[in-house]
Amino acid sequence: MEVRMHPVKRLLIAIAIAWAALSVPLADHSLAGEVLDHIRSTGTLRSPAPDIWPPQVIKNEKGEYDGFDVEVLREVARRMGVKVEYVTNPDGSIITWDE
């Protein structure tokens, strides 16, 4: 019995497989340990200041960030034994460049 697949579906599956196969060598895991060591040594997990995006991110009555994404970040920091620091960039980008 022959299974027929729509040509678009076949193309999308081929693209997904190719993307996954080609992206594996691009992953640089050599820096992962250094990044974790830096976070632990400074005691701070730095994160871009989140945009307001209910219910993922809101500002509560105290003016602090709250919501699902914020809670997940707080839990990660708690388990690492560090604090969370939100950083903003004057250019509005989410990438922070330490000097």
N, C-alpha and C positions, 0 to 999 in steps of 0.2 A: 504494500500500500504506500503510495507516494503522498507525502505531506506537502501541500502547496502553501507558500507564504507570500503575502503581498510584497511587491518589489520595494516599496518604501520601507516597510518593516525590516526587510532583509538588509537594506542599505543602512538603516539606523543601527541595527545590531552590529553590522560590520564596522561602522564608525566607532561605536562604543568599545568594541573589542580592540580595535587599533589604537584608540586613545589610551585605554588602560595599559596596553602592552608598551606603548611608546613613552608613557609618563613614568613608568617604574624607574628607569635609569636616572631620571631627573630629580628624584627624591634624594636629598642630601641629609642623611641621618647622622653624619659625623658631628654636626654642631649641636645635636639635641642634648647631649650630656653637658656641654659647655653652657648652654642656655639655662638648663635646670640648676647647674652649680652657681651661676651668676644670680639667679633669682633667690636661691637659698642663702647665698653669702650676703646679699644686700637686705634680705628679709622683706623684699617688696616685689609684688607681682604687678608690673605696670601694664595698664590697659588703656586703649583710646577711650576718651570720654564718650559714652554712648549717646546716640541721638534718641530723642523721645519717640518711642514706638510701642504704644500700648497693645497688648498687655506685656510684651517682652521687656520694655523699659519705660518707666514712668518716674516722675519726681513726687515723693510723698510730701506730707504736710510740713516736714522739717527741711524740705529742699534737698533731700538726699535721693540718690538714684535707688530705684526699687524695681521689682518685676522679675520675671522668670530668668532672663539672661543674667541679670545682676546677681540673683541668688545662686545660680550655677557657678559664676565666677567667685563669689564669696566662699562657696563650699570647696572649690578647688584650692583656693588660697588657705582656707582653714586646714585642709588635709595636708598641705605642704608646710604648714606652720609659719606662714608669712602673711603680710597685710596687703590689701589692694590699694593701688594708687592710680587714680584716673588722670591722664595727661591730655592736654589739648595742644593743638598746633596752630600757630597764627595763620597758616595758609589753609586751614580747614581740612587737611588730609588726615586720614586715620593712621598713617604710618609715622612713627616717631623715630627720629634719628638722634641717637646719643652721640655726644661729642667726646 
